């Protein structure tokens, strides 16, 4: 027959085995989470370890909105140049399109004009003033930019657009959204422009995020506007309208 010892062992295995299995599963998931967190911390450290761009003690104000590049070169790895001895003159009010193959340096040029990093050779001027000598706040007020990988923060559409102009009225934001062909996006959202993106299943496609970013640039109305494949994810119809 079944002895008490056998019965106790059976009950022990029935009770303990699921606990051990659950614990091991949690340990595996914790290990995976630890690796993800470790990668995230490494990326944060890379940003924090970046040296800030130098600021000149001379605070010059640009005389106009023209852009000049003089023999600009830049390399990411120190070996191959993304930009090589580029000289360019863009007059105030002029529209210029840079066309070329992927990897040709168009995005690098846009980043240098907005001073996300400085060229290793040559110089960039706005209004005959070298951008190194322009105060950061003044430079950011002069330039609006929309890049291919536009991102929105976890806030309402209204607040995402208002970032460009904190004192903007609701009407100004609505006009900017209309100009950027965003009305179809707003109409399908549960709370219109007050809908918080990234919560309760409210997510926007890449093309929709780009149009919101364009609305932000329109609202800012800076004299210099840089678009780096800003409609790359938009459908052809909306791309033409924008």
N, C-alpha and C positions, 0 to 999 in steps of 0.2 A: 504494500500500500504506500500511500504518500506520507512520508515522515514530516514531522514539524520542521526539521532542518531544511528539507527540500522545498517545502512550502515557503519558508522564510526567504530562501535564496531566490525563488521565483518572483516573489513580491518585490524583493530588493532590485532585481534586474528590470522588472516592469516599471518601477518608479524611477530608478536612477538613470537608466539608459536614455530616456528622452531628455532628461536634464543635462546629461553629458553632451548629447548631440546638439542641443540648443546652445550650450556654452561654447562648443567648438565652432558652431556657425557664427556666433557673435564675434569670436576671436578673429575668424577669417575676414568678416566685414570690417572689423576695427583695423585690421592690418591694411586693408585696401583704403579705408578712410585716412589712415595715417600717411600713406604714400601720397594721396591726393593733397592733403594738407601740407605735406613736406614740399611738394612741387609748387604749391601756391606761395608758401613762405619764401622759397627760392626766387620766384618771380618778383615778389615784393622787395626782397633784398636787392635784386638787380636794379630796381628803380631807385631805392633809397641810397644805393652806393654810387649812383650817377652823380658826377660833379655838376653843380649848377653852372649855368652860363655866366660868364663874367659880366659885371655891370660897370659901365663907365661912370666916372665921377662927373663927366660932362653930360648934362641933360639938354640935348638939342631938340627943337621942335621942327619937323619937316616943313619946308616952304610950300610944298604942293604934294600931290598924290602920285607923281610919276615914280616908276620903278626902274632902277638901273643895276645891271649885273656887270661887273668888270672882271673878266678872266677868272671866273669862279670854277674851282675844282673841288670834288668831294669823293672820298672813298670810305666805304664801310669797314673794309678789312685791311686797309693799308696797302693793298696790292692792285686791285682792279678799280678804276675810277668809275663811279656812277655818273659823275659829271666831270667833264674834262675841258677846261679853258673856255667856259661858256660866257659870252658877252651878249647882253640884251638890253634894249631900251624900250620901255613901255610908257607912252605919254599919258598924262592925266585924261581920263575919259575914254581911253582907247581900249578896245576889246581884242584880246590876243588868244588864239587857240594853239596849244602845243600838241602836235599829232606825232605819234610814233609807236613803235612796237612795245610790247610789255617788257619792262626791265630797262627801258631806254632812259630813265632818269626823270620822268615827268613829276612823279610824286616827291622825289628827292628835291627837285627844284621848288616845289610848292612848300615843302617843309623848311627850306632855307629862307625863302622870302618871308615866311611867318616866324622865323627865328626859333624853330623847335631845336635846331642845332646850327652851328656856324660852319661856313666853308673852311676847308683847310688852306685853301689858296684863294686869292681874290677877295672882293668885297661886294656887299649888297647895299644899295642906297635907296631910300624913299625920300622924295622931295629934296634931292641933293644932300641928304644927311645919312651918314652910315648908320645902319640899324643898330649897331653895337652902342651907339651914342644916343639912341632914342629910349626914353624911359619905357619900361615894359607896359605900364598902363596906357601910355600914349600909343604905343605900337598896337596893342590889342584893340584899342578904340578905332584905329585906322583900318584894321583888316578884319574881314569876315571870311570864314573858310568852311567848306563842306567837303569832307573826304568820303571815299568810297565806303568805308566801314563806319557808317554813322551809328552812334549809340545813344539811347535815351536812358535817363535815370528812372528809378522806380518812384514816379510821381505822376500827377495828372498831365494831360496834354497841355493844358494851360500853363502849368509851371515849367514844363520842359521847354516851351517856346519862350516864356517870359525870362528865362535865364539870360537871353541876349540883351534884354532891356528891362531891368527889375521894376522900373516905374511905369511900364506900359499898361495901358488900360485894356479892359476886356475887348473893347471894340477894335483897338489896334491889333491885338492878337488874332481876332477873328478875320480881319482883313488880310493879315499875313498868311494865315492858313488858306484862305480863299485863293490868294495869288499863287500859292504853292500847290494848288490843285489837291487840297486835302479834305474838301467837303465830303467826298464819298467815304473817307475814313471816319470822319466825325459822325456822320449820319448812322453808321452801323454800330457805334459804341453805345453802351447802355446809358451812360451819363454825359454823352457829348464830349465837349472839351474838358469837362471835369472828371472824366474817367481816368483812373489810375492804371497805367500800363504795367504789366508784369504781375498782376494780382487777379485772382478769381478767373483764371483762364483768359484774360485779356492780353493778347500778345499781337504784335504787329510784324508783318513781313519785312524783309530787308528793304524792299522798294518803298514801303509805307514809312519806315523809319527815316529813309533818305528824304522823303518829301517833308516830314516834320522838321528835319534838320535844315532844309532849304527855307521853310517858313521862319525858322529861328534867324537865319541869315538875313532874310528880307526884313524882319522886324528890326534887327540891329541897324540896317541901312548904313553900313560903313562905306567909306569912299572906295575901298579896295575890296573886291570880292574874288576869292579863289575857289574854284570848283574843280575837284580832282575826281573825275568820273562820278560825279554826284548823282547821276541818274542811271548808274550801271545796273541796278536791280529793278528799275522801274519798267513797266510795260511800255511798248512803243507809243501808245496813244497818250499816256500821261507824260512821257518824256517830251513829246512834241509840244504839249500844252505848257509844261513848265518852262 
